[in-house]
Amino acid sequence: MVRGWQLHRCVDLTFADLARMINPVIRGGMRYYGAFYPTALSSFLKRINTYLLRWIRRKYKRFRSIREGLRAWDRAVVH
């Protein structure tokens, strides 16, 4: 499911655009896995976080290091 988003091709999107694109999918996945397969929910969310962090690190040169990527991720999640 996450691979189908082809985030490596979404270089023209901002954080907000990307969030608008994937929020309905994440919301539906959380409802499904939360109700029928709660043990898989954490791996589902971890996979999404990994793909998004990779997208951040590849899109923005200043966030190439893992530490800077995680700081950007924390700022994006808080806002």
N, C-alpha and C positions, 0 to 999 in steps of 0.2 A: 504494500500500500504506500509506504513512504517513498520507496524507490520510484514509483510512478509519477511523483511530483516533479522529478528531474530538476532538483534545486540547482544543480551546476549550470543549468541554462537560464536561470532566473536572475541574471546579473543586473537587470534594469529595475528590479523591485527594491523598495525600501523595506525596513522592518515592518512598518504599518501595512504596506501592501501585502507582504508575505503573511502577516498575521490574518488579514482579511481572507486570504486565499485558503489557509489551512485550518482556521478555527472551526468551521463547521465539521470538517473531517475529524478533528481531534475530539470535538464535543460528542459526535456520534460514536467514536471508538471508545471513549470513556464511559458512555452510557451502556454500550454493549458489554465491554469487558468487565465493567463494574458490576453488572447484573448477572452475567452468565459465566464469567471466567475471571474472577477478581485476582487470581494469582498471576495472570498474564498481563494485568494492567501496568504493573511497574516496568516490565520489559518493553511494553508498547511505548510508554512515555519516555523511557530511557533511549530507545531507538530514535524517536522524534527529536529529543534533545541533542543527541549525537549528530544527526544530520543537520540540524539548525546551527549548531556550533561550528561544524565544518563549513557550512555556507558562509557564516560570518567571517571565519578566518581566511577563506579564499577570496571573498569579495573585497574586503578592506585590508589593504597592505599593512596598516599600523596594528592590526590585530592578528598577525601571522603567528606570533608565539602563543602557546597554550595559555599562559598567564594573562596576556592581554585579551585574548579571545574570551576567557572566562570572566574577566572584568567587564567587557562589553556585554556579555550575556547577562550578567547580574544587573547591570544598568537597564538593559532592555526589559528584563522580567519585572523589575521594580516599577517601571513607568507604565 
